[in-house]
Amino acid sequence: MNNPIRGCVARVEPTPYHREFVKTVEPNWAMLKLHHAERLVEDGYTATTWGSGTTKFITTSTINDERLDSISWSEERDIVREFNPTYHIPTDVSVYASQPTDERAECIENCMTGAAYMQSELEEYAPSIIPLFKGITHSERELCLSAADALGVDTVAIYVSPYFSSKQGNNRKQLFHDLNRCRDHDMPDVFLIGLLSPKYLERVPEFVVAAAGQYQWRQRYEPEIQSTDEMRSAYHQLEGQVGNALGITTRNVSEQASTSSYIQGD
């Protein structure tokens, strides 16, 4: 990766409040869901014109099934071409433990085929892809790793938001268990989507190098009472906490990371 994703990524939405956050705080990285990027493209924006100009964007297809099913691969490709993020996480296909083994394998193969398609279709454009990593069994996870190796990528993304959904509650113990099972594989760098709590990130395996969430930055961002410097300082502290939790170096900041942390996953 020419611009490897490391540390803290702010998940944002196409609202004035979130846009003001990006423009004021200028996070290193920000993430948008695919249909949110589509909305911005329809309004005439690209990653550069909607953002701060310095923030690098990641778009992701990890959206709810019904909405995802309504977007074809070619439509997804066109959205990404137009929005022009730095990275795109392509062609998600949901995989559930309740599915039969052969059905899960078929879904994973479909997701990986989509990643190869998207990489080929974006080859002459700026965005690079980060394929998804998923699988309940060892062999299913190996399918993803083989596909990632064939694509020549060194980072994969794991969507962990469902571990903290309203239906599942806070299922962090299962998340840590599932991540530790991945130690049985030769893992590339891993980017987690939906977990930004520094307290929790201290417990993830060493192959996790970046994480994206929204709750954590929103708890620190108070534009009604903070100055611009205070808003930036609060986010830089979060970046430092996430970087420390993952054992990596983020941007240099003069502020010391706060010792407090929030326990919610995102």
C-alpha positions in Angstrom: 0.0 0.0 0.0 1.3 3.4 -0.9 -0.8 5.0 1.9 -1.2 2.2 4.4 -4.1 2.5 6.8 -2.8 2.7 10.4 -4.5 3.5 13.6 -7.7 5.5 14.0 -10.4 5.8 11.2 -13.5 8.0 11.8 -16.7 6.5 10.4 -18.8 9.4 9.0 -22.1 10.0 7.3 -23.2 12.5 4.6 -24.6 15.1 7.1 -23.6 18.7 7.7 -22.6 17.8 11.3 -20.2 15.1 10.1 -18.9 17.1 7.2 -18.1 20.0 9.6 -16.2 17.4 11.8 -14.1 16.3 8.8 -13.4 19.9 7.7 -12.6 21.2 11.1 -10.7 18.3 12.7 -9.1 16.9 9.5 -8.7 13.3 10.6 -6.1 11.3 8.8 -8.7 8.8 7.7 -12.5 8.7 7.3 -14.9 6.0 6.2 -18.2 6.2 4.4 -20.7 3.5 3.6 -21.2 2.8 -0.1 -24.8 4.2 -0.3 -23.6 7.3 1.6 -20.9 7.8 -1.0 -23.5 7.3 -3.7 -25.6 10.1 -2.1 -22.7 12.5 -2.2 -21.9 11.6 -5.8 -25.5 12.3 -6.7 -25.0 15.7 -5.1 -21.8 16.3 -7.2 -19.2 15.6 -4.6 -16.0 13.6 -4.6 -13.9 12.5 -1.6 -11.7 15.6 -2.2 -14.5 18.2 -2.5 -16.7 16.9 0.3 -13.8 16.3 2.7 -11.1 18.5 4.1 -8.7 18.0 1.2 -6.2 16.3 3.5 -8.4 13.5 4.9 -8.1 10.3 3.0 -11.4 8.4 2.5 -12.3 4.7 2.6 -15.6 3.5 1.2 -17.1 0.2 2.3 -19.8 -2.2 1.0 -20.4 -3.5 4.6 -24.0 -2.2 4.7 -27.3 -3.9 5.5 -28.3 -6.8 3.3 -31.4 -5.3 1.8 -29.6 -2.1 0.7 -26.6 -4.0 -0.5 -28.7 -6.4 -2.6 -30.1 -3.4 -4.5 -26.6 -2.3 -5.7 -25.1 -4.3 -8.5 -21.3 -4.7 -8.8 -21.2 -2.4 -11.8 -23.2 0.2 -9.9 -20.8 -0.1 -7.0 -17.9 0.3 -9.3 -19.3 3.5 -10.8 -20.0 5.0 -7.4 -16.4 4.3 -6.3 -15.0 5.7 -9.5 -17.0 8.9 -9.2 -16.4 9.4 -5.4 -12.7 8.5 -5.8 -11.7 7.4 -2.3 -8.2 6.2 -1.5 -9.5 2.7 -0.7 -12.6 0.7 -1.2 -13.8 -2.4 0.7 -15.8 -4.2 -2.1 -18.7 -6.5 -2.8 -19.7 -7.7 0.6 -21.7 -10.9 0.8 -23.1 -11.7 4.3 -22.0 -15.0 5.9 -23.9 -16.4 8.9 -23.1 -19.2 11.2 -26.6 -20.5 10.7 -26.0 -21.2 7.0 -25.0 -24.6 5.8 -21.2 -25.0 5.2 -21.5 -25.2 1.5 -23.7 -22.1 1.4 -21.2 -20.2 3.4 -18.3 -21.2 1.2 -20.3 -20.2 -1.9 -21.0 -16.7 -0.3 -17.3 -16.3 0.5 -16.2 -17.3 -3.0 -18.8 -14.8 -4.4 -17.4 -12.0 -2.2 -13.8 -12.8 -3.3 -14.8 -13.0 -7.0 -16.4 -9.5 -6.5 -13.2 -8.2 -5.0 -11.2 -9.4 -8.0 -13.7 -7.9 -10.4 -13.5 -4.5 -8.5 -9.8 -4.5 -8.5 -9.7 -5.1 -12.2 -12.4 -2.4 -12.9 -10.6 0.2 -10.7 -7.1 -0.6 -12.0 -6.9 2.6 -14.0 -8.4 4.7 -11.2 -7.1 6.0 -7.9 -8.9 3.7 -5.4 -7.2 0.5 -4.3 -9.2 -2.3 -2.8 -9.1 -4.0 0.7 -10.9 -7.3 0.5 -13.0 -8.6 3.3 -11.9 -11.4 5.5 -14.6 -13.8 6.9 -15.3 -17.4 7.6 -16.6 -19.6 10.4 -14.2 -22.5 9.8 -10.5 -22.8 9.2 -11.1 -23.8 5.5 -13.5 -20.9 4.9 -10.9 -18.4 6.3 -8.3 -19.9 4.1 -10.5 -19.2 1.1 -10.3 -15.5 1.9 -6.5 -15.6 2.5 -5.9 -17.4 -0.8 -8.0 -14.8 -2.6 -6.2 -11.9 -0.9 -2.8 -13.4 -1.8 -4.0 -13.8 -5.5 -5.0 -10.1 -5.4 -1.6 -9.1 -4.2 -2.9 -7.1 -1.2 -1.3 -6.9 2.2 -4.4 -5.8 4.2 -7.8 -7.3 4.7 -10.8 -5.9 6.5 -13.0 -7.6 9.1 -16.5 -6.2 9.8 -17.1 -6.5 13.5 -20.0 -4.2 14.0 -22.5 -7.1 14.3 -20.7 -8.1 17.6 -22.1 -4.8 19.0 -25.4 -4.7 17.3 -28.7 -4.1 19.1 -29.6 -7.8 18.6 -26.3 -9.2 19.8 -25.6 -6.7 22.6 -22.0 -6.3 23.6 -20.5 -9.6 22.5 -16.9 -8.6 22.9 -15.8 -11.9 24.4 -16.9 -13.8 21.3 -15.2 -11.1 19.1 -11.9 -11.6 21.0 -12.3 -15.4 20.7 -12.9 -15.3 17.0 -10.0 -12.9 16.3 -7.7 -15.1 18.3 -8.7 -18.1 16.2 -7.2 -16.3 13.3 -3.8 -16.8 14.9 -3.9 -20.3 13.3 -3.4 -18.6 9.9 -0.6 -16.6 8.4 -2.5 -13.3 8.7 -1.9 -10.1 6.7 -2.5 -6.7 8.3 -6.1 -6.5 9.5 -8.4 -3.4 9.5 -11.4 -3.7 11.9 -14.6 -2.0 11.0 -16.9 -1.1 13.9 -14.6 -1.1 16.9 -12.7 2.0 18.0 -12.6 1.7 21.8 -9.0 1.9 22.9 -9.8 -0.3 25.9 -11.0 -3.1 23.7 -8.3 -2.6 21.0 -5.7 -3.3 23.7 -7.0 -6.9 23.6 -6.9 -7.6 19.9 -4.2 -9.7 18.2 -1.0 -8.0 16.9 -2.0 -8.3 13.3 -4.7 -5.7 13.8 -3.2 -2.4 12.6 -6.2 -0.1 12.1 -9.8 0.3 13.4 -12.8 2.4 12.4 -15.8 3.6 14.4 -18.1 6.5 15.1 -19.1 6.5 18.8 -15.7 7.2 20.1 -15.0 10.4 18.2 -18.6 11.7 18.7 -18.1 11.4 22.5 -15.2 13.7 22.2 -16.5 16.2 19.6 -18.5 19.1 21.0 -18.5 21.9 18.5 -21.1 23.9 20.5 -18.6 24.4 23.4 -15.1 23.5 22.0 -12.8 25.8 20.1 -11.2 24.5 16.8 -8.0 23.7 18.7 -9.9 21.8 21.4 -11.8 19.8 18.9 -8.6 18.8 17.1 -6.8 18.1 20.4 -9.6 15.8 21.5 -9.5 13.8 18.3 -5.7 13.7 18.3 -5.9 12.2 21.8 -8.2 9.5 20.5 -5.7 8.8 17.6 -2.9 8.5 20.2 -5.0 6.1 22.4 -5.9 3.9 19.4 -2.3 3.9 18.2 -1.0 3.0 21.6 -3.6 0.2 22.0 -2.5 -1.3 18.7 1.2 -0.7 19.3 1.7 1.6 16.3 2.8 5.1 15.8 0.3 7.6 14.6 0.6 11.3 13.8 2.9 13.3 16.2 0.8 15.3 18.6 1.9 17.5 21.5 -1.1 16.4 23.6 -0.7 13.3 25.8 -3.3 10.7 25.3 -6.0 10.9 27.9 -6.0 8.0 30.4 -9.8 7.7 30.2 -11.5 5.5 27.7 -15.0 4.5 26.7 -16.0 0.9 26.8 -18.5 0.9 23.9 -17.3 -1.0 20.9 -17.7 1.7 18.2 
